[in-house]
Amino acid sequence: MVGVCRERSVGKLDGFKGHITVIPGATNDREVIKKAVEGCDGVLTVLVPWGVHQYSSGTVQAVLDYARPGARLIFSCGWHITRDGQDVYSRTFILGVKAIGWIARMLRAVDIDDQVEACRRIFSSNTRWTVVRGSDLEEGESQGLPVWSRHVGDPVLASNITRRVDFALFMVAALENDELIHEAPAIVGCRTPSALAIKTGS
Ligand SMILES: NC(=O)c1ccc[n+]([C@@H]2O[C@H](COP(=O)([O-])OP(=O)(O)OC[C@H]3O[C@@H](n4cnc5c(N)ncnc54)[C@H](OP(=O)(O)O)[C@@H]3O)[C@@H](O)[C@H]2O)c1
């Protein structure tokens, strides 16, 4: 197994020494990605909109260009990404995304539009991709595999919260779930009230 993280974060992975090869570097560095994905059957990519230097789209392009043909490619992003325009967002959600985008642009800290562009490139690629769209996140022990829907606005997602560890669990499970190829599942914790309500039919 191979992982890429920034030089300053290498120490955080000390606990995995001997189990994974860590390549220090930025994920939008094409040479770093080329080396990291060589020979891999699956690639998990966290898309972060940090900075205003096409970090997300640069990362995606490198993964699309260098992952071996036929590899399973799993990407993470948030509910704000829409694949087919069929997602239904609450007014609060839209205002929240707009506010974050505006503040971030002022601070030149985050570029949400670049995450949108990154996903556009994934959706139009002919690779075996899945884009996992996360709800709000919280810390804590795993509750199990999140439930998902094709569209935001589905009542099952109403609780809008997932444990961070379960977001990762869903991405790893997607590697072996071919039903998720060319899907952009929006996820929510399996023990949240909205997920439980649908399960019990209440
Ligand atoms: N936070 C939420 O509430 C939320 C909600 C919905 C969806 N998501 C999605 O979940 C995923 C993870 O989000 P997150 O909030 O957990 O991300 P995060 O903690 O802010 O960052 C994730 C990784 O991005 C890298 N990173 C952090 N700052 C950076 C910078 N300035 N420049 C370059 N790389 C930087 C770090 O990697 P290194 O290991 O290299 O340091 C870090 O481990 C994303 O795809 C996001 O869209 C998050």
The ligand as an ORCA input file, in Angstrom:
! r2SCAN-3c Opt
* xyz 0 1
  N     -15.215     18.720      6.892
  C     -16.463     18.499      6.557
  O     -17.408     18.806      7.310
  C     -16.804     17.864      5.229
  C     -18.151     17.815      4.831
  C     -18.467     17.186      3.626
  C     -17.482     16.623      2.835
  N     -16.184     16.715      3.222
  C     -15.170     16.116      2.341
  O     -14.372     15.232      3.106
  C     -13.060     15.217      2.605
  C     -12.127     15.502      3.742
  O     -12.465     16.785      4.241
  P     -11.822     17.330      5.577
  O     -12.628     18.502      6.005
  O     -11.611     16.201      6.500
  O     -10.428     17.846      5.025
  P      -9.196     18.426      5.860
  O      -9.123     17.789      7.181
  O      -9.244     19.893      5.807
  O      -7.988     18.012      4.964
  C      -7.817     16.719      4.429
  C      -6.389     16.630      3.936
  O      -6.080     17.720      3.060
  C      -4.719     18.076      3.206
  N      -4.614     19.531      3.452
  C      -5.040     20.233      4.524
  N      -4.735     21.536      4.374
  C      -4.122     21.649      3.180
  C      -3.561     22.724      2.447
  N      -3.578     23.974      2.919
  N      -2.994     22.473      1.255
  C      -2.962     21.216      0.769
  N      -3.477     20.151      1.420
  C      -4.043     20.380      2.593
  C      -4.173     17.309      4.390
  O      -3.367     16.267      3.870
  P      -1.919     15.937      4.411
  O      -2.094     14.563      4.944
  O      -1.062     16.020      3.223
  O      -1.563     16.927      5.453
  C      -5.407     16.744      5.071
  O      -5.209     15.490      5.648
  C     -13.011     16.245      1.474
  O     -13.149     15.617      0.247
  C     -14.213     17.133      1.749
  O     -14.724     17.714      0.558
  C     -15.816     17.315      4.393
*
